[in-house]
Amino acid sequence: MQPSPAPSPRPPRRRRTLLAAAVGAMAVVAAAVTAVVLLDDGPERTVERYLTALLDGDAEAALAEAAPQELPETEEEAVFLVEDAMRADWSFDAIASAEGPEPWDRSVTVELTGFGRTEQARFELEDTDEGWKIRNPFAWVVFERSSLMYMDMEGIRVADPEPEYLWPRPVYPVFPGTHRFFTSLPDDLVPSDPESFEQLLTPESRPTEEGEGWSPAIEVSVRGELLEQARAQITELIDDCAATGEPDPRLTDRADSDGFCPFTMQTAYEFDDGSYLYLDDPQGGVEWTVTEYPEFALADPPGLSPEHEQGFRGVEAVVEREGSISATVDVLAYETATSRGTVQQLNFECVFAPGGFRGVVGEDDAIAMYFFSSDAESGRTVLSLSNEDCTDDFDEPL
């Protein structure tokens, strides 16, 4: 019979102490790793990952740091949240966080620098089941009522989806950082302040229905081929009005125009002795002939007209040289208020310098002119039997 093996000796006390110390050290390391992981997923680290993703041009990684309720619902709304609209000529620094009013809220302040200036950006975060997420990840741009029917950022163009409405204007989210608007203007459009299109945008809260946000306003002057197109369309509008009394609907189908022609004649005129004239056929009894067309320039500085000041879109046609127009009209001439009238044909030569022509440039870089009717109701725009710019001023009855 074989003897039983002797029991293994217990490790000495010093070895047991070393083992306990090793286990304790491992626990400390695990706790430290856990702390690092928690710190890595904290508010400051979330904002740092977000801004780093923006500088790397990684739109998908950047959007992953945004709170789900802040993400765009449609591709059309997210048109500028793409790699092609992201720039890397900016930097961020001085990240600092602060507690919000609730324990699950935090704010992180960052300095953004670009285009030669520094702006302070404040990100609002919330603690979710998926970690900290940014509640205000975007800046917002408003669609401006300008002379252009589109917005352009880094060469990405978006046509105005609702050009007929003054307010509210469409708004679009963009990533914080540097942005260059209207980078692809045609050569025939000259902006009044090109440097204003370079913007360092900081995050903002989602805009209200009133369309709060940064608005890349643009004022342009028109030259070259676009100017010639505009002048030709003005001539066409004038010719259509002279021939039919109604402008070409293809050129006046604009929200700001009701198709009014730039010249009319009043229906009656009374003299001091009680005699008077009135049009025999107010609906179509006037024959208009343009004897010399006025010449126009197109410009878009503020203050050219009250309509421009109110924000109506379009470059404005400014008269550089007056033209002339003649009117042949049949009138009924009454010697007294009760006597029977006689039909007479009268001819008038009048100065012709209409205001109210405006033009908008579409997404295809073509200009379309229209006639803004309110400008036709005052001054030298309206031709009438008593118009002071006509050669026959009716001082005496016929």
KEMIRO-415402 format. One line per field, with one value per residue (C-alpha): residue in one letter; x, y, z; residue number from 1. Coordinates in pm, 1 decimal. Example, Ala and Ser with C-alpha at 12.3 -4.5 7.8 and 13.67 -1.06 7.14 Angstrom:
! KEMIRO-415402
aa = A	S;
px = 1230.0	1367.0;
py = -450.0	-106.0;
pz = 780.0	714.0;
i = 1	2;
//
This chain:
! KEMIRO-415402
aa = M	Q	P	S	P	A	P	S	P	R	P	P	R	R	R	R	T	L	L	A	A	A	V	G	A	M	A	V	V	A	A	A	V	T	A	V	V	L	L	D	D	G	P	E	R	T	V	E	R	Y	L	T	A	L	L	D	G	D	A	E	A	A	L	A	E	A	A	P	Q	E	L	P	E	T	E	E	E	A	V	F	L	V	E	D	A	M	R	A	D	W	S	F	D	A	I	A	S	A	E	G	P	E	P	W	D	R	S	V	T	V	E	L	T	G	F	G	R	T	E	Q	A	R	F	E	L	E	D	T	D	E	G	W	K	I	R	N	P	F	A	W	V	V	F	E	R	S	S	L	M	Y	M	D	M	E	G	I	R	V	A	D	P	E	P	E	Y	L	W	P	R	P	V	Y	P	V	F	P	G	T	H	R	F	F	T	S	L	P	D	D	L	V	P	S	D	P	E	S	F	E	Q	L	L	T	P	E	S	R	P	T	E	E	G	E	G	W	S	P	A	I	E	V	S	V	R	G	E	L	L	E	Q	A	R	A	Q	I	T	E	L	I	D	D	C	A	A	T	G	E	P	D	P	R	L	T	D	R	A	D	S	D	G	F	C	P	F	T	M	Q	T	A	Y	E	F	D	D	G	S	Y	L	Y	L	D	D	P	Q	G	G	V	E	W	T	V	T	E	Y	P	E	F	A	L	A	D	P	P	G	L	S	P	E	H	E	Q	G	F	R	G	V	E	A	V	V	E	R	E	G	S	I	S	A	T	V	D	V	L	A	Y	E	T	A	T	S	R	G	T	V	Q	Q	L	N	F	E	C	V	F	A	P	G	G	F	R	G	V	V	G	E	D	D	A	I	A	M	Y	F	F	S	S	D	A	E	S	G	R	T	V	L	S	L	S	N	E	D	C	T	D	D	F	D	E	P	L;
px = 0.0	136.7	160.2	-65.8	106.1	202.0	-16.9	121.0	273.5	81.6	253.9	439.3	268.0	489.6	379.7	15.2	71.7	226.0	-66.9	-316.0	-120.1	-120.5	-495.0	-541.4	-322.5	-524.9	-842.7	-691.2	-590.6	-939.4	-1092.6	-855.7	-943.2	-1310.9	-1256.5	-1072.2	-1354.6	-1609.3	-1402.0	-1365.8	-1745.3	-1802.7	-1942.3	-1604.3	-1487.3	-1816.8	-1772.8	-1406.8	-1501.1	-1769.2	-1539.0	-1259.2	-1500.3	-1593.3	-1228.7	-1174.5	-1469.0	-1649.8	-2015.6	-2140.8	-1919.2	-2018.9	-2392.0	-2346.5	-2268.1	-2593.3	-2907.2	-3149.8	-3428.2	-3197.9	-3116.7	-3277.8	-3584.7	-3531.0	-3241.1	-3353.2	-3313.8	-2967.5	-2836.1	-2545.1	-2462.9	-2233.8	-1861.1	-1856.7	-1978.5	-1718.7	-1397.6	-1078.9	-938.0	-1043.3	-950.1	-1091.5	-938.4	-1007.3	-1273.6	-1448.6	-1768.5	-2024.3	-2323.6	-2668.1	-2981.9	-3041.9	-2784.3	-2826.8	-2756.0	-2413.5	-2279.4	-1938.7	-1774.1	-1521.1	-1328.2	-1359.5	-1104.9	-1115.8	-1113.4	-899.5	-1145.0	-1233.3	-1584.9	-1698.9	-1927.1	-2146.1	-2270.8	-2563.0	-2555.1	-2784.5	-2708.7	-2891.9	-2893.4	-2634.8	-2409.9	-2377.9	-2536.2	-2528.0	-2862.6	-2750.2	-2507.9	-2580.0	-2574.0	-2873.5	-2888.8	-3200.3	-3298.1	-3252.9	-3498.8	-3223.8	-3186.2	-3093.6	-3349.3	-3102.8	-2861.9	-2505.8	-2256.9	-1925.3	-2071.0	-2381.5	-2692.5	-3040.7	-3330.3	-3584.6	-3864.2	-4120.2	-4033.3	-4386.7	-4374.4	-4206.6	-4217.1	-4129.9	-3824.8	-3680.3	-3389.8	-3118.6	-2880.1	-2505.6	-2211.3	-2025.7	-1695.4	-1593.7	-1819.0	-1801.2	-2132.4	-2199.0	-1873.9	-2009.8	-2161.0	-2149.0	-1898.6	-2179.7	-2296.4	-2081.5	-2155.1	-2135.3	-1940.6	-1772.0	-1584.8	-1910.6	-1972.4	-1685.1	-1841.0	-1732.2	-2058.9	-2118.8	-2392.0	-2737.6	-3060.9	-3310.0	-3471.1	-3830.5	-4097.6	-3992.8	-3671.4	-3408.2	-3053.7	-2771.6	-2878.7	-2624.9	-2774.2	-2642.1	-2663.7	-2538.3	-2499.2	-2556.4	-2332.2	-2226.9	-2453.1	-2697.4	-2746.8	-2815.5	-3065.5	-3239.9	-3257.1	-3397.3	-3665.0	-3761.7	-3803.4	-4016.9	-4232.4	-4282.8	-4367.6	-4619.2	-4785.6	-4802.1	-4950.9	-5199.6	-5229.8	-5109.3	-4747.1	-4618.9	-4723.4	-4402.9	-4206.8	-4442.3	-4538.6	-4376.8	-4515.3	-4430.1	-4604.9	-4965.7	-4895.7	-4959.6	-4842.4	-4613.8	-4841.9	-5211.6	-5436.0	-5692.5	-6050.6	-6163.3	-6042.2	-6250.2	-6167.2	-6232.8	-6525.5	-6717.3	-6633.2	-6453.8	-6313.3	-6333.1	-6208.5	-6449.1	-6320.4	-6145.7	-6081.0	-5881.7	-5910.0	-5547.3	-5281.8	-4931.2	-4617.7	-4270.7	-4071.6	-3756.0	-3683.6	-3541.2	-3207.6	-3156.2	-2881.3	-2943.0	-2825.0	-2914.1	-2801.0	-3048.0	-3280.6	-3353.5	-3725.5	-3963.1	-4027.3	-3657.0	-3642.5	-3931.4	-3728.4	-3885.3	-3645.9	-3483.7	-3225.3	-3382.8	-3374.9	-3250.1	-3326.8	-3008.2	-3178.1	-3544.8	-3734.8	-4053.2	-4385.7	-4682.4	-5047.8	-5334.2	-5674.2	-6038.1	-6208.1	-6555.7	-6531.4	-6814.4	-6849.6	-7059.6	-7147.5	-7488.7	-7415.5	-7376.5	-7015.2	-6829.3	-6568.0	-6220.7	-5889.3	-5597.4	-5223.1	-4984.5	-4606.3	-4485.9	-4164.7	-4129.5	-3915.0	-4096.3	-3979.7	-4068.2	-3877.3	-3703.3	-3507.9	-3420.0	-3141.6	-3236.2	-3046.3	-2950.6	-2776.0	-3034.8	-3211.2	-3586.8	-3738.1	-4083.2	-4276.4	-4362.7	-4703.6	-4697.8	-4421.2	-4649.1	-4894.1	-4685.1	-4462.4	-4349.1	-4448.7	-4816.7	-4922.1	-5255.9	-5447.4	-5321.8	-4968.3	-4724.6	-4467.8	-4694.7	-4675.8	-5049.1	-5138.5	-5509.7	-5494.0	-5788.9	-6086.0	-6092.9;
py = 0.0	332.8	605.4	915.0	1223.4	1485.5	1802.6	2105.1	2358.7	2689.5	2988.1	3197.2	3509.8	3743.7	3581.2	3607.7	3976.6	4027.2	3851.7	4070.4	4379.5	4271.0	4216.0	4553.7	4718.8	4559.3	4694.7	5040.6	5016.8	4895.1	5183.7	5423.5	5279.1	5309.2	5671.0	5740.7	5582.0	5788.8	6100.6	6011.2	6003.8	6323.3	6651.7	6804.2	6493.8	6476.2	6832.4	6764.5	6456.2	6659.4	6945.8	6707.4	6522.7	6855.9	6940.1	6589.6	6634.1	6336.2	6438.7	6099.2	6099.7	6457.7	6384.3	6088.7	6336.7	6531.4	6473.3	6263.3	6522.6	6780.5	6577.9	6690.3	6494.8	6514.4	6512.7	6851.4	7007.1	6849.9	6975.1	7164.8	6892.2	6711.3	6676.0	6913.3	7198.0	7141.6	7342.7	7286.4	7641.6	7699.7	7569.4	7530.0	7578.3	7646.9	7385.3	7436.8	7284.0	7394.4	7231.3	7316.7	7375.2	6998.0	6730.1	6572.0	6902.1	7044.5	7330.5	7335.9	7660.1	7656.7	7923.8	7892.1	8075.2	8129.8	8399.7	8613.9	8628.6	8432.1	8363.7	8196.1	7898.3	7744.7	7389.6	7257.6	6884.0	6629.4	6291.4	6017.0	5636.7	5653.7	5899.2	6277.0	6434.3	6793.4	6972.7	7267.1	7113.3	7347.7	7706.7	7814.1	8022.0	8199.3	8221.7	8589.5	8796.1	8900.8	8936.3	8568.2	8289.7	8055.3	8021.4	7909.8	7772.7	7624.9	7583.8	7394.8	7570.6	7548.2	7708.8	7905.9	7653.7	7923.7	8243.1	8376.1	8414.0	8703.3	8539.8	8304.2	8240.8	7888.7	7807.2	7543.2	7388.6	7408.4	7280.0	7533.3	7662.2	7868.9	7894.9	8075.5	8178.1	8246.0	8098.2	8034.0	8366.7	8423.7	8683.0	8918.1	8958.3	9182.2	9164.2	9487.2	9331.7	8999.5	8979.8	8961.2	8616.0	8467.0	8378.9	8203.9	8054.5	7933.4	7692.2	7828.9	7691.7	7567.7	7877.4	7968.8	7999.1	8361.8	8234.1	8353.6	8278.0	8420.7	8552.3	8578.7	8895.6	8974.6	9290.4	9273.1	9487.8	9338.8	9378.9	9203.9	8946.9	8941.3	9316.7	9282.4	9005.2	9228.9	9525.0	9305.4	9172.7	9526.1	9618.7	9309.1	9402.0	9753.1	9624.6	9374.0	9646.6	9880.6	9609.2	9443.5	9652.2	9349.4	9242.0	8901.0	8664.7	8464.1	8767.3	8885.1	8561.1	8667.6	8688.0	9059.3	9148.8	9152.0	9205.5	9578.3	9771.7	10071.1	10326.6	10412.5	10708.1	10855.0	10816.0	11180.3	11538.9	11841.6	12201.7	12517.4	12625.6	12303.5	12128.1	11796.1	11500.7	11132.3	10827.8	10691.6	10338.0	10317.8	9944.7	9960.5	10291.3	10398.7	10315.5	10333.5	10376.0	10385.9	10642.8	10607.4	10345.8	10455.3	10309.6	10131.1	10014.1	9749.1	9787.7	9660.5	9913.0	9984.7	10279.8	10283.7	10253.4	10199.7	9846.3	9769.2	9891.1	9659.8	9361.4	9273.5	9068.9	9181.1	9414.9	9742.8	9895.7	10254.4	10493.9	10628.8	10806.5	10893.9	10773.0	10894.2	10740.9	10864.2	10790.3	10813.4	10808.0	10872.1	11105.7	11251.1	11631.3	11809.5	12186.1	12186.5	11927.9	11873.2	11914.5	11620.8	11523.6	11475.7	11210.6	11346.0	11176.2	11320.6	11252.8	11295.4	11284.4	11208.3	11157.9	10790.2	10689.0	10413.2	10285.1	9955.6	9708.4	9448.4	9134.0	8814.1	8569.1	8203.6	7888.6	7860.3	8203.6	8355.3	8681.2	8728.0	9076.7	9169.3	9487.2	9588.0	9748.6	9985.4	10188.1	10249.9	10455.9	10762.8	11013.9	10980.6	10618.2	10688.9	10859.7	11033.4	11308.5	11550.7	11417.9	11706.9	11520.3	11520.2	11797.7	11871.6	11993.6	12070.5	12431.3	12508.0	12290.4	12163.4;
pz = 0.0	-108.6	148.2	100.8	-43.8	202.2	199.7	16.8	244.1	286.8	132.5	373.9	514.7	310.2	-18.6	80.4	150.3	-192.6	-358.9	-175.5	-274.7	-639.9	-634.5	-471.4	-732.2	-1008.6	-850.8	-837.8	-1203.7	-1296.5	-1109.2	-1280.2	-1621.4	-1537.5	-1436.8	-1761.5	-1960.0	-1772.2	-1826.3	-2192.8	-2224.4	-2027.2	-2160.1	-2243.8	-2424.0	-2616.4	-2743.8	-2824.9	-3029.4	-3207.9	-3304.5	-3402.6	-3631.4	-3792.0	-3858.1	-3997.5	-4235.5	-4082.1	-4089.9	-3972.3	-3662.3	-3583.4	-3609.9	-3374.2	-3094.1	-3142.9	-2939.3	-3146.5	-3131.0	-3291.8	-3601.7	-3930.8	-4031.0	-4408.6	-4651.1	-4781.1	-4436.7	-4395.3	-4728.6	-4564.8	-4308.7	-4550.3	-4602.9	-4903.1	-4680.1	-4404.1	-4374.2	-4175.9	-4164.2	-3804.2	-3458.6	-3109.6	-2764.8	-2396.3	-2329.2	-1995.8	-1859.8	-1604.1	-1439.7	-1564.8	-1359.9	-1345.4	-1260.1	-1603.5	-1783.0	-1863.1	-2070.6	-2234.1	-2345.9	-2630.3	-2819.6	-3197.6	-3413.4	-3787.1	-4057.9	-3827.2	-3538.3	-3225.6	-3100.1	-2781.9	-2841.6	-2574.5	-2619.7	-2414.9	-2334.4	-2177.0	-2020.9	-2212.4	-2207.7	-2486.0	-2306.3	-2325.5	-2634.4	-2764.4	-2763.1	-2979.6	-3229.2	-3520.7	-3633.0	-3842.1	-4158.3	-4281.4	-4645.7	-4725.3	-4932.5	-5170.8	-5544.4	-5565.9	-5567.4	-5399.7	-5108.2	-5171.6	-4918.4	-5029.9	-5378.1	-5260.1	-5392.0	-5250.0	-5436.1	-5234.8	-5172.7	-5090.8	-5278.8	-5251.4	-4872.6	-4696.3	-4353.6	-4207.0	-4421.3	-4457.9	-4223.8	-4255.6	-3999.0	-4060.2	-3859.1	-3640.9	-3777.0	-4078.1	-4380.8	-4713.9	-4868.5	-5236.5	-5359.1	-5708.3	-5810.6	-6187.3	-6306.6	-6410.4	-6049.3	-5830.3	-5454.7	-5258.1	-4969.9	-5059.9	-4729.3	-4533.4	-4681.5	-4479.4	-4146.4	-3828.1	-3703.2	-3347.9	-3233.0	-3162.2	-3028.9	-3284.6	-3440.6	-3378.1	-3645.1	-3686.8	-3846.6	-3601.6	-3709.7	-3913.6	-4252.2	-4537.1	-4690.6	-5035.6	-5245.9	-5601.9	-5909.4	-6253.3	-6554.3	-6873.7	-7035.9	-6744.6	-6776.9	-7148.9	-7075.3	-6823.2	-7061.5	-7339.7	-7104.0	-6996.9	-7363.5	-7412.7	-7114.3	-7250.1	-7598.3	-7459.8	-7256.6	-7555.9	-7779.7	-7546.1	-7231.3	-7034.6	-6981.5	-7083.6	-6801.5	-6846.9	-6725.3	-6452.3	-6281.9	-5956.8	-5605.0	-5592.5	-5919.1	-6032.7	-6401.6	-6407.7	-6714.2	-6654.3	-6823.4	-6814.8	-6895.1	-6665.0	-6779.3	-6744.4	-6715.5	-6609.2	-6703.3	-6504.6	-6727.3	-6659.6	-6985.4	-6967.8	-7159.0	-7093.7	-7279.7	-7537.3	-7475.1	-7135.1	-7178.1	-7498.5	-7671.3	-7625.5	-7882.4	-7740.8	-7947.3	-7796.7	-7991.2	-7780.4	-7517.0	-7183.9	-7077.5	-6747.1	-6517.6	-6253.4	-5895.9	-5553.3	-5292.2	-5010.1	-5028.7	-5402.2	-5338.6	-5046.0	-5172.2	-5157.0	-4798.1	-4709.5	-4821.5	-5156.6	-5358.8	-5680.8	-5825.7	-5925.3	-6271.5	-6241.7	-6527.8	-6684.8	-6977.1	-7024.7	-7325.9	-7491.1	-7580.4	-7781.2	-7716.2	-7963.8	-7798.0	-7882.6	-7634.1	-7592.0	-7564.5	-7379.6	-7398.4	-7078.3	-6823.8	-6985.7	-7358.5	-7594.8	-7656.5	-7984.5	-8050.8	-8115.4	-8165.4	-7970.5	-7985.2	-7694.6	-7674.3	-7326.0	-7136.2	-7059.5	-6762.0	-6572.8	-6237.8	-6077.8	-6295.3	-6082.5	-6155.5	-5973.2	-6051.6	-6040.2	-5955.4	-6323.6	-6314.0	-6548.8	-6467.2	-6493.8	-6493.9	-6371.1	-6306.4	-5952.0	-5978.4	-5680.8	-5844.4	-6144.7	-5945.6	-5884.9	-6054.8	-6413.7	-6438.5	-6504.6	-6826.7	-6814.6	-6987.3	-6724.9	-6698.6	-6669.7	-6877.8	-7183.0	-7444.7	-7436.4	-7087.6	-7153.3	-7038.9	-7267.5	-7366.9	-7723.9;
i = 1	2	3	4	5	6	7	8	9	10	11	12	13	14	15	16	17	18	19	20	21	22	23	24	25	26	27	28	29	30	31	32	33	34	35	36	37	38	39	40	41	42	43	44	45	46	47	48	49	50	51	52	53	54	55	56	57	58	59	60	61	62	63	64	65	66	67	68	69	70	71	72	73	74	75	76	77	78	79	80	81	82	83	84	85	86	87	88	89	90	91	92	93	94	95	96	97	98	99	100	101	102	103	104	105	106	107	108	109	110	111	112	113	114	115	116	117	118	119	120	121	122	123	124	125	126	127	128	129	130	131	132	133	134	135	136	137	138	139	140	141	142	143	144	145	146	147	148	149	150	151	152	153	154	155	156	157	158	159	160	161	162	163	164	165	166	167	168	169	170	171	172	173	174	175	176	177	178	179	180	181	182	183	184	185	186	187	188	189	190	191	192	193	194	195	196	197	198	199	200	201	202	203	204	205	206	207	208	209	210	211	212	213	214	215	216	217	218	219	220	221	222	223	224	225	226	227	228	229	230	231	232	233	234	235	236	237	238	239	240	241	242	243	244	245	246	247	248	249	250	251	252	253	254	255	256	257	258	259	260	261	262	263	264	265	266	267	268	269	270	271	272	273	274	275	276	277	278	279	280	281	282	283	284	285	286	287	288	289	290	291	292	293	294	295	296	297	298	299	300	301	302	303	304	305	306	307	308	309	310	311	312	313	314	315	316	317	318	319	320	321	322	323	324	325	326	327	328	329	330	331	332	333	334	335	336	337	338	339	340	341	342	343	344	345	346	347	348	349	350	351	352	353	354	355	356	357	358	359	360	361	362	363	364	365	366	367	368	369	370	371	372	373	374	375	376	377	378	379	380	381	382	383	384	385	386	387	388	389	390	391	392	393	394	395	396	397	398;
//
